[in-house]
Amino acid sequence: LATGLPWWVCIAGITVAGRLLVFPVVLFQQASAARLTAAMPEIQQIEIEYQAASTLYKDPGAHQRRKTKMAAVYAEYNCHPWRLFSPIFATAPLFVSFFFAVKDLSIAYPEVASVAWLWCPSLAAPDPFLLLPVAAGLSLLGVLEISLNSRKASTDEMSQRLQTGIQRICCLSMIPLLIGLKYPAAVFLYWITNNLLSGFQAWLLAQPWARIFFRLPPLPTSVPLPPQGMAAPKNPLITLAEGLNNLGKPKSPK
């Protein structure tokens, strides 16, 4: 590169630039999620009417009526659920392409093989002390913990504890895989930088002053209650945990 900057600065700098580039998409997703939360009481009411019409009265037109009402609510609040996936569609091509570019950087620029970074003798070689894979896994866990903690007020305690446990198990079990893949140090430089930026972004968008500055609705401050007459939906993770806990237990005689 003709910038005159060290290679590690270039990799980290391009990662920061990529994050800034997709930040407006993240704000769009946050706004869509807030509008969907505001529309949830009406959506739940439509579900109550649909369940009654389809199960109690066997109304053949219940499904189409539900579909029409849902579309009207989504249009009114401008909050179609597919918009929640916009960051994935926007960021995946960019960051996956950058991953492969960094992974094979020494092929296009052979001088990278002679560039040392921290305790690593070469950005093109794996970390000899295996510390970078551990840092990558722990930094990813930190991002997920910050994101989950920002939703703590609107999540029941059981779901919060269960999701925290699953996240920790997945991230910690991923570390041996990262060690076994033997990626070059440049890849972990990119991953760790990206994780740190993601964690800062999640923390920033959980702050009330930041949401005011970016014109985002405030985060929910309590667990949303279902409409009257409708039972609160059970978190699918809790249902799975209960099923695993009851697996193999003898059924009580009737």
C-alpha positions, 0 to 999 in steps of 0.5 A: 500500500502507498499510505506509508502506514503500518499494515496493522494500522491499515487493516484496523483502519479499513475495519473502522471505515467499514463499520462507519459505512454500515452504521446508518443501516444499523440505525435504520434497524434500530428504528424499525425494531422500536416501531415494531415494539410499539405495534406489538399490542395490536399484533397480539390482539390480531393473534387473539382474534385469529386464534378464536376464529380458527380454533373455536369457530373454524372460520375458513377466512380467518387466515386471510383476515389475519394476513390483511390486518397484519399488513395494515399494521406493518404499513401503519407503523412502517415496521415490517419484520424483514427490516430487522435483518437489514444489517445482515444483508448490508454487512455480510457481503462487505465483511465476508469479502474483507475476511477473505482479503485479509486471510490471503493478504500475503498472496497479493502482498508478499511483504506482509509475511515479514511484518511483525505485530505485537508478539506475532513474528508475522501477520501472515502466520498463526499466533505462536502463543494462541492468545489471539484466538482466545481474545477473538472468542472473548471479545465476541462474548463481550459484544453479545453480553453488552447487547443482551444487557441493553435489553435486560429491562424488557426481558424476563429474568429466566430468559435473560439467564438462559440466553446468557448461559447459551452465549457463554457456552457457544463463545467459549466452545468456539475458541478451540475451533479458532485455534485449530483453524490456524488463521493468520494473525491478520485475520484475528486483528480484523476480527478483534477490531470488528468485535470491539467496534461492535461492542462499542456500538451496542453500548452506545445505542443503549445510552438514552442520550445517544438514542436522542441524538440519533433520533431513535425511540427509547428502549423499553423499560419493562417486560411487555405484557400481553393483551388481556385474555392472551397468555404471555408467549413462552420463550422458545429457549425456555421451552427447549430447556424444559423439554431437555430437563424432562427428557427421560423422566418417567411420566406420572400415572393418571 
